[in-house]
Amino acid sequence: MKIQIWLCYILIACMCWVSCKEENAKGSPGVQVEKPRAKVPSFDKDSAYYYIEKQLSFGPRVPGSDAHKTCRDWLIEKFESFGAEVIRQDFIATIYTGDNLASSNIIAQYNPNLKDRVILSAHWDSRFIAEQDADKSRREEAIPGADDGGSGVAVLLEIARQLQSNPIDLGIDIILWDAEDQGQRGSQGSELSWCLGSQHWSQNKHKNKYQALYGINLDMVGGKNPRFGMDAVSLYYAPKVMNKIWKLARIMGYSDMFVEEKTGALMDDHKVVNEIAGIPMIDIINQPTDTDTHFVEYWHTHDDDISNIDKRTLKTVGQIVLATIYKESDGSIASFE
């Protein structure tokens, strides 16, 4: 009888142990189950380069122009072909000249039902004048915008293609801002004459009570020998985000491009999203030290064409952004904070 009782005790204990193991594996309350490490896909620089060429083939993407409309439709079609749920947010941009330009923000959503989300953004319009051009007779003509606009869009298109092929356990919203580059320069200009698309979205988000963990904005990310410094706006509003991405870049061997040097404050879409939308967002933007404007030599000129695009730069930026979001999805990004 005693032997039978002891056998019963042992059997019950084993059943409880197995039950507890199964419950823990499912993620019982109070038990932290570590996610398996996500595999970061490889960014295809040739694909991104092609997407810049394709944008340029439409002509300057000045809001309201035929080239702008054709490119808009192509961008939406590409995102949808990559499995995104796309929202076209139309608005009228009143620029400093008084002209009203038909504009559209493009929002490509991945895993739209997930609460934890990250924004990846860039502007897709190109400037309507070339006030920096050495040829004064051409300063009233629109620029090609290969790097200033085109490169950020191209990187995000390639990331969208990778998201379709490599599903991620994280909500991703790729937002292409319109009417970013139509502002007024000089002492008469106002900061708010720039970044009209991100201003519109920040005041009229595509979803009620929309929130994101953070955002990464890309601007001029395709030039040769770039210097991606740590701008003051990003460091003020989103220091943890910027520090972990720059640390990740250093560990990945890209510290020659992602330099851990503070740069001045600048007006870009990330400033708007931080200040109006209240979402921490950093800017990855090329800011050389050897030019008067602290932007690339071809900035706001007709030389902003495909000849100034470097595939290695596209690869570096794209790979770092991919690593960031996939490590965010499995929680391993915390080790870089």
Buried (B, 14 or more C-beta within 10 A) or exposed (E): EEEEEEEEEEEEEEEEEEEEEEEEEEEEEEEEEEEEEBEBBEBBBEBBBBBBEBBBEBBBBBBBBEBBBBBBEBBBEBBEEBBBEBBEBEBEBBBBEEEEBBBBBBBBBBBBEBEEBBBBBBBBBBBBBBBBBEEEEBBEEBBBBBBBBBBBBBBBBBBBBBBEEBEBBBBBBBBBBBBBBBBBBEEEEEEEBBBBBBBBBBEEBBEEEEEBBBBBBBBBBBBEEBBBBBBEBBBEBBEEBBBBBBBBBBEBEBEEBBBEEEBEEBBBBBBBBBEBBEBBBBBBBBBBEEEEEBBBBBBBBBBBBBEBBBBBBBBBBBBBBBBBBBBBBBBBBEEBE
